[in-house]
Amino acid sequence: MQLSQIKAELANPDPMERLQAILALKNYEAEIAMPLLLSQLQEKEYLVRSFVAMALGKQRTEQAFAALLEMMKFDVDPHVRAEAANSLSLFEQLSVSHLVATFYQDDHWLVRCSIIAALAELNCPQALLEVCTLGVNEEELSVQEACVNALCLLANTPKQQEALTQILSKVNDPSWRVRVKVIDALGHFDRSQAQSALHYLSKDVDHRVAEAALKKLAEI
């Protein structure tokens, strides 16, 4: 898309047209794309702001980082904050402390799941353990499940015992879904505690959990 067309579409009242213009900016250098992306930060349609966050993650400039940090912290829509967190993680280690801080400050499940997924892709075992230790007892089941899934990534690392302790704390969780996630995670740990927990879960009162545990025991 030509730059003149992009500028015209960004002023279009149809948000779908603006989305196409934002996507087209990926083909332009930062000095051209950044001012146009920043001009859309106050757009009322959350989907447009989400696309802006996605596009900013591809710019890798100080200005893009600062804009994403503001979006992650202050945007009114959790979809935008979650997308901003995901894009911020593309700055790798520079983003880690900010992602952890936001996990403490923003309790929306979508934002927290986005941060967990982002940290899981980075080489930051201490940060991942920290947020999962906090989130594993979150009321929202999706956050609990995401934490259990992420904790298994710490198997065979210096953080594996701490991670396993958190996973084992969910063996008697009221949700059968969480207990099944625990079974999946335990399969990554070559520890007697993990084996004992799997045997325990193979006798679970919920047949879905018991069957999952028996299947996992047969695999290892």
N, C-alpha and C positions, 0 to 999 in steps of 0.2 A: 504494500500500500504506500502510495506517495505521501510525503510529509504533509503537503497541503491538504490532502484528503483526510489524513489522521487528525489534523487540527480541526477540520470542519466537523468530523464525526464526534470528536470530543465535546463539541458544543451542541450536538444533536439531542433533542429532548427524549429520544428513545434510548433507554439504558442499554439495550442489546447492541445498538450501533456503537455506543461508547465502549462496550466490552471488546468489540472487534478492533477498535482503534488502539485500545490498551495492549491487546495481544500483539498487534502489528509493531509496537514500539520495541519489541525484542530484537528487531533487526537494525536498530539504531544505536549509535554510541551514547554513552552516558550524558555527555554535554548537551545532546539533543533530547534524549528521552527523559532525563530527570525533571526538568522544569515542567514538562507536560504531565508526567505522572503526579508530581506534587500538586499540580493545579486541581487534581481530582480528589484530594484527601478529604475535602468537606462535602463530597457528593452524598446526597441523602440516601441513595440506594446502597444498601449494605453489600450487595453482590458486586457492584462496581468497585467499592473500596476493597473488597476481598481480592479482586483481580489486580488492583493497584499494589496490594501487599505482595501478591505472587510475583508481579513484575519487578518490584523493588528488590526482591531477593536475588534477581539475576544481574543486578547492576554492580554489586560489590564495591560501593563507594562509601566514604564516611557519611555523606549526606543521606544515602539510602539506609544505612545502618541506623542513623539518628531518627529518620522518619519511621522506620519499622519499630523501633523501641517505643516511640510515642504512640503508635497505633496499638501495639501489644498492651501498653499500660492503660491507655485512656479511651480507646474507641468504645462507643456505647454498645456495640453489637458483639456478642461472643464469637460469632463466625469470623468476623474480621480479626479479632484479637487472636484467635486460634491460627488463622492463616498467617498473621504477622509473626507469631512465634515460630511457625514452621519455616518461614522465609528467613527469619533472623538466624536460625540454626545453620543456614548455608554459609554464614560467616565463621562457622566452626568454633574453635576454642574461645574466640572473642565474645561469643554469645552465651557461654555456659552460665556464668554468674548471673546474668540478667534473666535467663530462663528459670533458674532456681529461685531467684527472688520473686519473680512473677507467680511461680507455683504457690508460694506462701501467701501472696497477696490476692490472687484471683481464684476463687473457689468454684468457678463454673466448670462443670465436668468436661465440656468440649475443649476449653483452653487447657485444662490439666492433662487431658489425654493427648493433646497435640504436643505439649511440652515433654511428656513421658516418651512419646514416639520420637521426638527430635533428639532428646538426650541419648536414647537407645542407639542412635545412628552415629553418635560422637564417641570419641575415646575419653570418657570422663566417668569412670566407675564410681568415684566418691560422690559425684553430683547425682548420678542415677540412683545410687543406694539411698541418698538423702531424701530425694523426692518420693521414692517408692516407700520408704519407711513411713513417711507422712501420709501418703495417699492410700496405702494398703488398708487402712481402717476408715477411709472416707465412706460416707453414707451412700454415695452414688456407686452402684454396682459396676458400671462401666469403668470407673477409675480404679476400683479394686482389681478388676480383671486385668486392666492394662498394667497395673503395678506388678501383679504376679507374673504376667507374661514377660515383663522387662527384667524382673529379678533373676530369672533363669539365665539371662545373658551374662551374669556374674559368676556362673559356675566355672571352675578351673581358673579363677583369678584370685588375687589376695583378699578379695571381698566375699569369697564364696560362703564362708561360714556365717557371716552377718546376713547375707542374702538368704541363705537357707533357713536361718532362724525366723526371718520375716515370713517366708513361705509356710513354714511349719505352724506359725501362729494362726493360719487360716484353715487348718485341717478340720476344725469343727465349726467352720463358718455356717451360719443359717442358710445361706444360698447354695443350692446344689450346683449352680453354674460356677460359683467361685471354687467349690471343692473340685470340680472337674478341671478347672484351670490349674489348681494346685497339683493335681496328678500329672498333668502335662509338664509342669515346671519341675517336679521332682525327678522326672526321668532324665534330666540333664545333670543330676548330681550323683557322683559315685561315692556315696557316703552311707554308712549303716543307718543313720537317722532317716535318710530319704527312703531306704528300703523298708524300714520299720513302719514309716508313715504310709507307704503304699499298701503294705499288708493290712494295716489298720483300716484304710479306706476301702479295701476289697470286701470288707464286711459292713459297709455303709448301709444305712436303712433305705437309701434311695437307690434303686436298681441301676439307674443311669451312672451313678457315681461308682458303685461296686463293679459294674461291668467295665468301666473305663480303667479302674485300678487293676483289675485282673488282666486286661489287655496290655497295660503298660508293663506289668510284671512279666508277662510272657515275652515282651520285646527286649528286656534287659537281662 
